[in-house]
Every structure is written in structure tokens, then in C-alpha cells.
Amino acid sequence: MPKKASSPKNRPKQEKPSSKWERFTLWFKSLPERLRGKERVFLERRPHRSFRLTRRRDYVRSLKLPGYWALTNEVRKVLWQHKKHFLWLMFLYAVLTALLLGLASQDTYTQLANLLRQTSGDIFKGNWGNLGQASILVASGALGQFNASFTEAQQIYAVLLIFFTWLTTVWLHRAFMAGRNPKLRDALYSAGSPIIPTLLVGLLLVIQLLPIAVAFLASGVLLPFGLADGGAEAMLFWVAAALLALLSLYWITSTIIALVVVTLPGMYPMQAIRAAGDLVVGRRIRMLFRLLWLVFTVILGWLIVMVPIILLDAWIKGIFPAIQWLPIVPLSLLLVGTTTVVWVASYVYLFYRRVVNDDAAPA
């Protein structure tokens, strides 16, 4: 008679390794197979290899996006539609920034403005040179040169404020696109849960910006030694600097998207980085152009808003010297900086949603 098939209960159990050394040995023996499995999965997700030529017909991947101005206008419409939430968020962020970090120094701004007047003549007389000088002041304010040096605690506060504003903005957009109408209080209480994964992805972004930072520092050090005069050495340096800048741009394209992906519930930093890389593959250059467009609009916005304010501030205080103490420019820098954080977070999130909606697999 044929033997009855043994039930799962009657089957002999496989013995588990009894010691840590046996468990380590089994883990080490299975390591090559597990690595090969991960490699197969990676090749399926990203079929194209860096520094290897791929024919255009093999890497075309759809990316249905509105035009540059159309996408920017879409962000403006969404922010205006929910202006109550975002205006309160910007107000809260500005107040916390003023309390924890302080305003830009009015004395430093006045000294720099006076220095520019002395070095370039009377720059606030209505000639075109005023715009250039005001632009220099805008750049100085945006780079934080009007601020006193921050303490270590203030630097931590600044980073946390930026990331919390980013997380709150993304949380609000995700809630609005889900058809909900939450209160700002709900966003403030709930948005901060992925702060540690977001900080880790942000740290990776800073590391990826090191090559372009090295290029800028090297150019600043070598320019006084005649680097701009031409020659083979200058050509080699600028080629190397351009390659370093391209390397940083190549890396951060997916990391910026990962800053949104990591805000999803239960998402780990490495999972977010891998998911963002999968979204970017086959579309990196087109997505990079959209992010560079964001940088251009931010710079343009700062110039359009701050240059007239600086010129008007100089004109008014030239007529009424008694109000020299009034921090018009520092307050304007605070408000424009706050608006910039919310605008950038909104643009990146809506751009990310457009990319996700076009869920074409890598070619």
C-alpha cells in the first residue's frame, strides 16, 4: 500500500542553528545569493547604466508636464486657493524666526549701503547703476550677510524651522489633494512625525552639494592669482569645476524628490531615496530643468520684490533721516525668505505629484 503523505505536523522540523556562529555562517553563505537577487531587482527597476551609451529609442520615458510658466502658475493658483492656511503658516514661521534667530542687522545693512555709496558715487539718484547696487544688497541679504554670526543653538533652530515649514507645507498640500480641509493646527501637530527621516535625507543633500561647493571655493581662492586670464591651466580648472557642478546637479535631482517621498507614512530614508531614483530614471535632465527653473523664479522674485524696497528705503530715509532706525529691509527679507520656503516646498510637491501621475515604467 502506498504510504500516506505525512502531514505538516508529522514532518521533521528543520533544525535551527543553535549558536551565533552557526547563524553567522549561514548568513555569510547566503550573502552572494541575496546580493545577486538584489542586483536582479535593481536591473529590472533601472535598466540603464551610468557611463554606458543607451540608444534614444531604448530610454525614452514619458513625462507629461505642463509648460514652465503653466506649472508655476498652477502652484500660484493652489497657494491662492488655500491662502488662509499658507498665510498663517508664513506668519507663524516669520514670528518664530524673529524670536529664535532675530532680524537681519539694520546697522550692518546701513554700513554696507553707505560703503556702496562711497565706492560708486551717489547710487540712489535714479540712474541705472542703482539697480546693480540694490541687487548686490539683495544678494548679501539672501546670503545672510546682514545677520550676526549665529550660535550653534541658533543654527539648529534655523534648520529645524526650515524643515518643519517644509513638512507642514507638504502635509497641507497632501491633505488638500485628498479632498480634506484641515486646520493649520492639525498640520502643525501631525506634519512633524517624519522629521528624523527628512533630516537624514537633507543631510544627504548637503553631502551631494559638496562637489559644487568645492568648485566655488577653489574658484574664489584661485581667481586672485590670474585664473581668469586664460591659458591651458584656466581651461582645465573650469572644465573640472563644471564637471563637479554637474555631478552635484545629477545627484540632487532625485534627492530633492526624496524630500517629498520621505514624508509618506512609514517611509524610511533609504526607501525614499530608492523610490525617488526610480521616478527620476530616464527623466533626469527634464526634471533637472524644472528644478533649475524653480531656482530662476526664486531669484527673479527676490529681485522684483527686494530691489524696489531697497531703493524706496534709501529714498525715504534720505528725506527723513529720523527714521534711519526703522528696519524696513530686514523685515522685508524675513517675509520674502519665509515666502520662499513655502513656495519651494509647494512647487516641489506639486511637481512630484505630476511625475507620480505619469507612472510609466523605465524603458
Solvent accessible surface area in square Angstrom, and as a share of the most:
residue,aa,sasa,rsa
1,M,226,1.01
2,P,125,0.79
3,K,196,0.83
4,K,193,0.82
5,A,101,0.78
6,S,56,0.36
7,S,46,0.29
8,P,106,0.67
9,K,188,0.80
10,N,113,0.58
11,R,139,0.51
12,P,129,0.81
13,K,185,0.78
14,Q,167,0.74
15,E,161,0.72
16,K,180,0.76
17,P,40,0.25
18,S,99,0.64
19,S,48,0.31
20,K,160,0.68
21,W,179,0.63
22,E,75,0.34
23,R,116,0.42
24,F,102,0.42
25,T,41,0.24
26,L,98,0.49
27,W,125,0.44
28,F,120,0.50
29,K,144,0.61
30,S,45,0.29
31,L,45,0.22
32,P,65,0.41
33,E,89,0.40
34,R,92,0.33
35,L,97,0.48
36,R,121,0.44
37,G,19,0.18
38,K,139,0.59
39,E,100,0.45
40,R,132,0.48
41,V,80,0.46
42,F,77,0.32
43,L,75,0.37
44,E,138,0.62
45,R,66,0.24
46,R,46,0.17
47,P,57,0.36
48,H,41,0.18
49,R,68,0.25
50,S,67,0.43
51,F,213,0.89
52,R,173,0.63
53,L,180,0.90
54,T,36,0.21
55,R,155,0.56
56,R,167,0.61
57,R,186,0.68
58,D,65,0.34
59,Y,73,0.28
60,V,83,0.48
61,R,17,0.06
62,S,47,0.30
63,L,25,0.12
64,K,156,0.66
65,L,36,0.18
66,P,30,0.19
67,G,41,0.39
68,Y,84,0.32
69,W,167,0.59
70,A,52,0.40
71,L,0,0.00
72,T,16,0.09
73,N,57,0.29
74,E,44,0.20
75,V,0,0.00
76,R,120,0.44
77,K,115,0.49
78,V,31,0.18
79,L,27,0.14
80,W,161,0.56
81,Q,132,0.59
82,H,36,0.16
83,K,82,0.35
84,K,142,0.60
85,H,27,0.12
86,F,3,0.01
87,L,100,0.50
88,W,143,0.50
89,L,5,0.03
90,M,33,0.15
91,F,120,0.50
92,L,60,0.30
93,Y,22,0.08
94,A,6,0.05
95,V,54,0.31
96,L,66,0.33
97,T,18,0.11
98,A,35,0.27
99,L,135,0.67
100,L,69,0.34
101,L,24,0.12
102,G,29,0.28
103,L,67,0.33
104,A,13,0.10
105,S,34,0.22
106,Q,27,0.12
107,D,99,0.51
108,T,49,0.29
109,Y,8,0.03
110,T,40,0.23
111,Q,124,0.55
112,L,40,0.20
113,A,4,0.03
114,N,59,0.30
115,L,94,0.47
116,L,21,0.11
117,R,73,0.27
118,Q,144,0.64
119,T,98,0.57
120,S,53,0.34
121,G,42,0.40
122,D,73,0.38
123,I,6,0.03
124,F,33,0.14
125,K,146,0.62
126,G,72,0.69
127,N,85,0.43
128,W,209,0.73
129,G,44,0.42
130,N,9,0.05
131,L,72,0.36
132,G,39,0.38
133,Q,31,0.14
134,A,0,0.00
135,S,37,0.24
136,I,84,0.43
137,L,0,0.00
138,V,5,0.03
139,A,51,0.39
140,S,11,0.07
141,G,11,0.10
142,A,55,0.43
143,L,133,0.66
144,G,31,0.29
145,Q,108,0.48
146,F,1,0.00
147,N,45,0.23
148,A,80,0.62
149,S,110,0.71
150,F,68,0.28
151,T,80,0.47
152,E,141,0.63
153,A,51,0.40
154,Q,46,0.20
155,Q,96,0.42
156,I,102,0.52
157,Y,90,0.34
158,A,20,0.16
159,V,69,0.40
160,L,59,0.29
161,L,18,0.09
162,I,80,0.40
163,F,35,0.14
164,F,84,0.35
165,T,6,0.03
166,W,23,0.08
167,L,3,0.02
168,T,3,0.02
169,T,0,0.00
170,V,0,0.00
171,W,54,0.19
172,L,0,0.00
173,H,1,0.00
174,R,49,0.18
175,A,0,0.00
176,F,23,0.10
177,M,92,0.41
178,A,70,0.55
179,G,71,0.69
180,R,128,0.47
181,N,122,0.63
182,P,15,0.09
183,K,123,0.52
184,L,30,0.15
185,R,128,0.47
186,D,54,0.28
187,A,0,0.00
188,L,70,0.35
189,Y,172,0.66
190,S,50,0.33
191,A,4,0.03
192,G,15,0.14
193,S,100,0.64
194,P,19,0.12
195,I,29,0.15
196,I,118,0.60
197,P,28,0.18
198,T,0,0.00
199,L,55,0.28
200,L,91,0.45
201,V,0,0.00
202,G,6,0.06
203,L,102,0.51
204,L,50,0.25
205,L,34,0.17
206,V,90,0.52
207,I,88,0.45
208,Q,23,0.10
209,L,67,0.33
210,L,94,0.47
211,P,19,0.12
212,I,40,0.20
213,A,40,0.31
214,V,81,0.47
215,A,10,0.07
216,F,143,0.59
217,L,128,0.64
218,A,31,0.24
219,S,14,0.09
220,G,48,0.46
221,V,94,0.54
222,L,70,0.35
223,L,77,0.38
224,P,108,0.68
225,F,165,0.69
226,G,30,0.29
227,L,20,0.10
228,A,77,0.60
229,D,125,0.65
230,G,45,0.43
231,G,52,0.50
232,A,65,0.51
233,E,129,0.58
234,A,7,0.05
235,M,122,0.54
236,L,115,0.57
237,F,33,0.14
238,W,111,0.39
239,V,79,0.45
240,A,49,0.38
241,A,13,0.10
242,A,52,0.41
243,L,110,0.55
244,L,59,0.29
245,A,25,0.19
246,L,105,0.52
247,L,69,0.35
248,S,0,0.00
249,L,38,0.19
250,Y,95,0.36
251,W,95,0.34
252,I,20,0.10
253,T,0,0.00
254,S,16,0.10
255,T,2,0.01
256,I,32,0.16
257,I,0,0.00
258,A,0,0.00
259,L,14,0.07
260,V,0,0.00
261,V,4,0.03
262,V,0,0.00
263,T,17,0.10
264,L,55,0.27
265,P,124,0.78
266,G,72,0.69
267,M,45,0.20
268,Y,147,0.56
269,P,26,0.17
270,M,114,0.51
271,Q,76,0.34
272,A,0,0.00
273,I,39,0.20
274,R,110,0.40
275,A,36,0.28
276,A,0,0.00
277,G,5,0.05
278,D,35,0.18
279,L,34,0.17
280,V,0,0.00
281,V,18,0.11
282,G,28,0.27
283,R,3,0.01
284,R,46,0.17
285,I,115,0.58
286,R,99,0.36
287,M,0,0.00
288,L,25,0.13
289,F,105,0.44
290,R,26,0.10
291,L,9,0.05
292,L,73,0.36
293,W,40,0.14
294,L,11,0.05
295,V,79,0.46
296,F,102,0.42
297,T,19,0.11
298,V,31,0.18
299,I,98,0.50
300,L,61,0.30
301,G,29,0.28
302,W,33,0.12
303,L,64,0.32
304,I,109,0.55
305,V,67,0.39
306,M,0,0.00
307,V,12,0.07
308,P,73,0.46
309,I,45,0.23
310,I,1,0.00
311,L,42,0.21
312,L,96,0.48
313,D,4,0.02
314,A,12,0.09
315,W,153,0.54
316,I,47,0.24
317,K,7,0.03
318,G,58,0.56
319,I,91,0.46
320,F,116,0.48
321,P,88,0.56
322,A,88,0.69
323,I,49,0.25
324,Q,78,0.35
325,W,175,0.61
326,L,62,0.31
327,P,32,0.20
328,I,50,0.25
329,V,1,0.00
330,P,1,0.01
331,L,82,0.41
332,S,15,0.10
333,L,16,0.08
334,L,29,0.14
335,L,105,0.52
336,V,21,0.12
337,G,23,0.22
338,T,3,0.02
339,T,64,0.37
340,T,30,0.18
341,V,26,0.15
342,V,2,0.01
343,W,47,0.17
344,V,38,0.22
345,A,0,0.00
346,S,0,0.00
347,Y,1,0.00
348,V,2,0.01
349,Y,0,0.00
350,L,6,0.03
351,F,0,0.00
352,Y,17,0.07
353,R,67,0.24
354,R,86,0.32
355,V,0,0.00
356,V,54,0.31
357,N,102,0.52
358,D,19,0.10
359,D,125,0.65
360,A,32,0.25
361,A,78,0.61
362,P,37,0.23
363,A,53,0.41
